[in-house]
Amino acid sequence: MKKFLLLLTPLLLLLMVTVDCQAVMLPTVQIGMADTNDPKQVSVLIEILLIFTVLSIAPAIILMTTCFTRLVVAFSFLRNALGTQQMPPAQLLIGLSLFLTIFIMTPVLKEMNETAVTPYMNQQIDLQQAFTQGIKPLRAFMFKQTREKDLALFLGIAKMQKPANKDDVPTTILVPSFVISELKTAFQIGFILFLPFLVIDMVVASVLLSMGMMMLPPVMVSLPFKLLLFVLVDGWYLIVGSLVKSFGV
């Protein structure tokens, strides 16, 4: 009898769960294709597909067309100059760079929203017009940070004639020119960041060598002094403020 009850208990529990599931109406999501005679429905589906495509490459867009590159490279140089290994963590530096990017790019994003996104959502312009008007503020930002030398490099590689004005420069030429300009600027900032910490390393190494303490790694002694210097001069305030101001904000 006990064995029979033990076998019957799971069946009763399964029956109760089945009854509860039948009593509760669960929502379902259906994805499919159907015939239509309305061209607008087809165009809306194509636009949704294009929007999702843009969202899928959003990280590359952020890297290649915003100030994110300069910020994250400069912070990486700072961490190497301090010699703190994994402090601050890479995730923290990337997060700080991302939010500073949003802060710096806010005027550009606001103008893009006013000239492209809002009119498109109000059905005042089509998708092509929204793209054309929306990319203008972003191109203006990139032109401001791009060196003419870098722009001429890619125009020469593409074997294009010198454009009459900025509007004649293709975006495919502007983006790589902007990226290498940002990298050059970031490396210049990194060089300046390295100098004071390099002086501390040289002084500490010279003192240890003169004292005959050659077995003691200079990094272990110089690290506290570098951290002390960085804290005394309020390093994060100076560096973040200088980076943000370098974009003309």
Salt bridges, closest charged atoms under 4 A:
GLU182 OE2 - ARG70 NH2 2.59
ASP201 OD1 - LYS226 NZ 3.46
